[in-house]
């Protein structure tokens, strides 16, 4: 028997903004063959930092969280952790491992550098820590960590494909996994660098215009969860939650609506990602 009682619906929740002073552009991750040794590769990536930052690279490592919420990493091999290096602030900086710290495949089993779903071993971990020896202020986001997998399909041709698995930020002793918001690039008035092909495809489906897909007038500022399509203005979202249970873009059942305010200072660029509402090792 179907209930005639109205279904309780969540209110539109407004997100709060956290300034992230460090950001690795995950699409820029790559392994470059060493010219002098067939088994050695150099890790390269592009990152932004609005403060001094420390960079630590680990190969074949596991992640663990202390009761305090602080995260630590342990490598399977003693040479798996590269010495931390510090960089000054700047946008579009390029990092490349030092010649003496190249990844030497001859020192690892292929299984140690290949990720399988459910595994606790990550082939590549890059941790960007906000602040350094000369920093005077503390950042809200203590660090951003990128986890990546190595695809050996073209190893015979000396081409190793690096594929990002996830990114996390550390805030006040809690770890949050970053999730892409599809359609935020259009809402911000431009494309955010470093976004994945999946994000670009989803944005194409949702349209790159800034306007709400329902009223076609007001700027979009509301995201549907769990599908993460940012496609509506807050006023249309209020009406939608009383009339429909599905996302206007993909028809996924709506569990929650999240309002994200984008200031004019942010509209020139930024990350098309937001932290998952929940901590721990998600």
ZAZA-171559 format. One record per residue (C-alpha): residue in one letter; residue number from 1; x, y, z; chain. Coordinates in Angstrom, 2 decimals. Example, Ala and Ser with C-alpha at 12.3 -4.5 7.8 and 13.67 -1.06 7.14 Angstrom:
% residues 2
- A	1	12.30	-4.50	7.80	A
- S	2	13.67	-1.06	7.14	A
% end
This chain:
% residues 282
- X	1	0.00	0.00	0.00	A
- X	2	1.45	3.36	-1.01	A
- X	3	1.65	6.05	1.64	A
- X	4	-0.19	9.31	0.92	A
- X	5	1.84	11.26	3.43	A
- X	6	4.17	13.90	1.89	A
- X	7	7.81	12.86	1.78	A
- X	8	10.12	14.83	4.05	A
- X	9	12.67	16.74	2.01	A
- X	10	16.02	18.15	3.02	A
- X	11	16.54	21.87	3.02	A
- X	12	19.02	23.38	0.59	A
- X	13	22.30	23.46	2.50	A
- X	14	24.88	26.17	1.91	A
- X	15	28.53	25.17	1.60	A
- X	16	31.28	27.00	3.45	A
- X	17	34.49	27.97	1.71	A
- X	18	37.95	26.79	2.73	A
- X	19	40.96	28.46	1.15	A
- X	20	43.31	25.82	-0.23	A
- X	21	46.80	27.29	-0.63	A
- X	22	48.22	24.26	-2.48	A
- X	23	46.82	22.40	-5.46	A
- X	24	48.35	19.71	-7.66	A
- X	25	46.82	19.66	-11.15	A
- X	26	46.21	15.95	-11.30	A
- X	27	45.86	15.82	-15.09	A
- X	28	49.49	16.98	-15.34	A
- X	29	50.95	13.93	-13.56	A
- X	30	53.32	11.95	-15.78	A
- X	31	56.38	9.73	-15.71	A
- X	32	59.16	10.76	-18.10	A
- X	33	61.72	8.12	-19.21	A
- X	34	65.32	8.74	-18.16	A
- X	35	67.55	9.11	-21.21	A
- X	36	70.43	7.20	-19.69	A
- X	37	68.68	4.27	-18.00	A
- X	38	65.79	2.19	-19.42	A
- X	39	64.42	1.30	-15.97	A
- X	40	64.36	4.83	-14.54	A
- X	41	61.54	7.40	-14.78	A
- X	42	61.14	10.94	-13.50	A
- X	43	57.84	12.07	-11.97	A
- X	44	56.58	15.45	-13.20	A
- X	45	53.51	17.54	-12.39	A
- X	46	52.25	21.12	-12.30	A
- X	47	51.01	22.74	-9.10	A
- X	48	49.82	26.06	-7.69	A
- X	49	50.83	27.43	-4.32	A
- X	50	49.89	30.75	-2.74	A
- X	51	52.39	30.19	0.05	A
- X	52	55.66	28.37	0.59	A
- X	53	55.06	24.63	0.46	A
- X	54	56.78	21.32	1.05	A
- X	55	56.58	18.47	-1.49	A
- X	56	57.00	14.81	-0.57	A
- X	57	56.79	11.96	-3.10	A
- X	58	56.32	8.33	-2.05	A
- X	59	56.29	5.16	-4.14	A
- X	60	54.43	1.96	-3.17	A
- X	61	53.08	3.29	0.11	A
- X	62	50.16	2.75	2.47	A
- X	63	48.08	5.37	4.27	A
- X	64	47.09	5.30	7.94	A
- X	65	45.27	7.73	10.23	A
- X	66	46.05	8.33	13.90	A
- X	67	43.28	8.80	16.51	A
- X	68	44.05	12.53	16.36	A
- X	69	43.10	12.52	12.66	A
- X	70	46.62	13.13	11.38	A
- X	71	47.55	11.02	8.36	A
- X	72	50.87	9.24	7.85	A
- X	73	52.34	7.09	5.07	A
- X	74	54.55	4.00	5.11	A
- X	75	56.49	2.76	2.08	A
- X	76	57.08	-0.90	1.28	A
- X	77	60.71	-0.20	0.40	A
- X	78	63.17	1.89	2.42	A
- X	79	64.02	4.01	-0.64	A
- X	80	60.34	4.66	-1.41	A
- X	81	60.15	8.07	0.30	A
- X	82	61.93	10.92	-1.47	A
- X	83	63.42	13.79	0.55	A
- X	84	61.01	16.68	1.09	A
- X	85	61.72	19.74	-1.03	A
- X	86	60.39	23.27	-0.48	A
- X	87	59.08	25.64	-3.13	A
- X	88	58.05	29.28	-2.97	A
- X	89	54.61	30.54	-3.86	A
- X	90	53.56	30.77	-7.50	A
- X	91	51.05	29.53	-10.05	A
- X	92	51.75	26.92	-12.70	A
- X	93	54.98	25.67	-11.11	A
- X	94	56.57	22.50	-12.48	A
- X	95	57.96	19.81	-10.21	A
- X	96	60.34	17.11	-11.42	A
- X	97	62.13	14.59	-9.26	A
- X	98	65.86	15.13	-8.93	A
- X	99	68.04	12.90	-11.17	A
- X	100	69.24	10.89	-8.18	A
- X	101	65.65	10.28	-7.03	A
- X	102	64.16	8.87	-10.23	A
- X	103	61.77	5.94	-9.93	A
- X	104	63.79	2.80	-10.67	A
- X	105	61.46	0.01	-11.78	A
- X	106	64.17	-2.60	-11.26	A
- X	107	63.83	-2.09	-7.50	A
- X	108	60.10	-2.87	-7.39	A
- X	109	57.75	-5.67	-8.29	A
- X	110	55.19	-4.57	-10.88	A
- X	111	52.39	-5.49	-8.44	A
- X	112	53.76	-2.95	-5.95	A
- X	113	53.30	-0.15	-8.48	A
- X	114	49.89	-1.28	-9.78	A
- X	115	46.69	-0.44	-7.94	A
- X	116	43.72	-2.79	-7.72	A
- X	117	40.36	-1.73	-6.24	A
- X	118	40.30	-2.30	-2.51	A
- X	119	44.08	-2.35	-2.19	A
- X	120	45.73	-0.38	0.63	A
- X	121	48.95	0.10	-1.37	A
- X	122	49.15	3.15	-3.62	A
- X	123	51.83	3.21	-6.38	A
- X	124	52.37	6.99	-6.18	A
- X	125	51.52	9.41	-3.37	A
- X	126	52.32	13.12	-3.65	A
- X	127	51.82	15.26	-0.55	A
- X	128	51.83	19.07	-0.81	A
- X	129	52.09	20.68	2.63	A
- X	130	51.19	24.35	2.99	A
- X	131	53.91	26.32	4.74	A
- X	132	57.64	26.01	5.15	A
- X	133	60.63	27.18	7.18	A
- X	134	60.02	30.84	6.34	A
- X	135	56.19	30.82	6.47	A
- X	136	54.64	33.19	8.99	A
- X	137	50.94	32.31	8.67	A
- X	138	49.12	28.99	9.04	A
- X	139	46.92	27.78	6.18	A
- X	140	43.39	26.46	6.76	A
- X	141	44.24	23.42	4.63	A
- X	142	47.36	21.82	6.07	A
- X	143	48.04	19.59	3.07	A
- X	144	46.70	18.15	-0.18	A
- X	145	47.57	14.56	-1.05	A
- X	146	47.24	12.97	-4.49	A
- X	147	47.09	9.19	-4.94	A
- X	148	47.88	7.75	-8.38	A
- X	149	48.12	4.47	-10.25	A
- X	150	50.69	3.44	-12.89	A
- X	151	49.46	1.71	-16.05	A
- X	152	52.11	-0.60	-17.47	A
- X	153	50.23	-1.46	-20.71	A
- X	154	52.79	0.37	-22.86	A
- X	155	55.83	-0.31	-20.68	A
- X	156	57.60	-2.12	-23.54	A
- X	157	57.56	1.19	-25.43	A
- X	158	58.84	3.04	-22.36	A
- X	159	55.49	4.78	-21.83	A
- X	160	53.95	4.61	-18.38	A
- X	161	50.53	6.19	-17.94	A
- X	162	49.88	7.85	-14.56	A
- X	163	46.22	7.87	-13.58	A
- X	164	45.02	9.81	-10.51	A
- X	165	42.92	7.77	-8.09	A
- X	166	41.85	10.44	-5.60	A
- X	167	42.87	13.61	-3.81	A
- X	168	42.49	14.50	-0.14	A
- X	169	42.96	17.58	1.99	A
- X	170	43.81	17.75	5.67	A
- X	171	41.80	20.33	7.64	A
- X	172	41.96	20.71	11.43	A
- X	173	43.05	17.14	11.98	A
- X	174	40.41	15.64	9.65	A
- X	175	40.91	14.17	6.19	A
- X	176	38.44	14.96	3.38	A
- X	177	38.36	13.41	-0.08	A
- X	178	37.89	15.89	-2.94	A
- X	179	35.07	15.26	-5.38	A
- X	180	34.61	16.98	-8.74	A
- X	181	31.51	19.13	-9.21	A
- X	182	30.25	18.84	-12.79	A
- X	183	29.18	22.16	-14.27	A
- X	184	31.06	24.44	-11.90	A
- X	185	33.41	25.51	-14.70	A
- X	186	30.52	27.16	-16.50	A
- X	187	29.29	28.75	-13.28	A
- X	188	32.75	30.21	-12.73	A
- X	189	32.81	31.66	-16.23	A
- X	190	35.71	29.56	-17.53	A
- X	191	37.47	26.23	-17.50	A
- X	192	39.44	25.21	-14.47	A
- X	193	42.85	23.85	-15.33	A
- X	194	43.72	20.31	-14.42	A
- X	195	40.19	18.93	-14.52	A
- X	196	39.74	15.41	-15.81	A
- X	197	38.25	14.26	-19.11	A
- X	198	35.32	12.84	-17.14	A
- X	199	34.63	16.30	-15.76	A
- X	200	34.82	17.88	-19.20	A
- X	201	32.41	15.34	-20.65	A
- X	202	29.95	15.86	-17.83	A
- X	203	30.19	19.62	-18.24	A
- X	204	29.41	19.20	-21.94	A
- X	205	26.28	17.26	-21.01	A
- X	206	25.21	19.90	-18.50	A
- X	207	26.11	22.81	-20.80	A
- X	208	28.90	25.29	-20.14	A
- X	209	26.61	28.31	-19.79	A
- X	210	26.38	30.00	-16.42	A
- X	211	22.57	30.07	-16.36	A
- X	212	20.32	27.73	-14.42	A
- X	213	19.06	24.87	-16.65	A
- X	214	15.50	25.38	-15.38	A
- X	215	14.81	29.13	-15.52	A
- X	216	17.64	29.89	-17.99	A
- X	217	18.04	33.28	-16.30	A
- X	218	19.71	33.16	-12.89	A
- X	219	23.30	31.90	-12.41	A
- X	220	23.62	28.31	-11.30	A
- X	221	24.79	27.95	-7.70	A
- X	222	23.22	24.70	-6.44	A
- X	223	24.64	21.20	-6.74	A
- X	224	22.65	17.97	-6.69	A
- X	225	24.02	15.18	-4.50	A
- X	226	25.13	12.46	-4.93	A
- X	227	25.59	12.98	-8.71	A
- X	228	27.35	16.37	-8.17	A
- X	229	25.74	18.24	-11.08	A
- X	230	25.83	22.01	-10.45	A
- X	231	22.95	22.99	-12.71	A
- X	232	20.39	25.14	-10.88	A
- X	233	19.93	28.45	-9.14	A
- X	234	18.90	28.35	-5.49	A
- X	235	15.34	29.55	-6.18	A
- X	236	14.65	26.84	-8.75	A
- X	237	16.21	24.29	-6.42	A
- X	238	13.70	25.21	-3.71	A
- X	239	10.84	24.61	-6.15	A
- X	240	12.37	21.43	-7.57	A
- X	241	12.75	19.72	-4.21	A
- X	242	8.99	20.01	-3.72	A
- X	243	8.06	18.77	-7.20	A
- X	244	10.67	16.23	-8.24	A
- X	245	13.04	13.67	-6.77	A
- X	246	15.51	13.51	-9.64	A
- X	247	18.44	15.55	-10.99	A
- X	248	17.44	17.60	-14.07	A
- X	249	20.61	16.45	-15.88	A
- X	250	21.04	12.73	-15.22	A
- X	251	17.77	11.80	-13.45	A
- X	252	19.64	10.39	-10.45	A
- X	253	17.48	10.46	-7.28	A
- X	254	18.22	13.58	-5.24	A
- X	255	19.51	12.98	-1.73	A
- X	256	20.65	16.51	-0.94	A
- X	257	21.06	19.95	-2.50	A
- X	258	24.20	21.96	-1.83	A
- X	259	24.41	25.69	-2.49	A
- X	260	27.82	27.06	-3.48	A
- X	261	28.35	30.79	-3.66	A
- X	262	31.06	31.85	-6.13	A
- X	263	32.47	35.34	-5.67	A
- X	264	33.65	37.53	-8.54	A
- X	265	37.23	37.01	-7.37	A
- X	266	36.82	33.28	-7.86	A
- X	267	35.12	33.48	-11.25	A
- X	268	38.38	33.75	-13.16	A
- X	269	39.44	30.22	-12.32	A
- X	270	39.86	27.76	-9.52	A
- X	271	39.37	24.14	-8.73	A
- X	272	36.26	22.34	-9.96	A
- X	273	36.25	20.23	-6.84	A
- X	274	34.81	20.26	-3.33	A
- X	275	35.58	18.31	-0.20	A
- X	276	33.31	15.41	0.63	A
- X	277	31.12	16.11	3.65	A
- X	278	32.79	13.62	5.91	A
- X	279	36.19	12.90	7.32	A
- X	280	38.36	9.86	7.80	A
- X	281	39.96	7.70	5.18	A
- X	282	37.10	7.86	2.72	A
% end
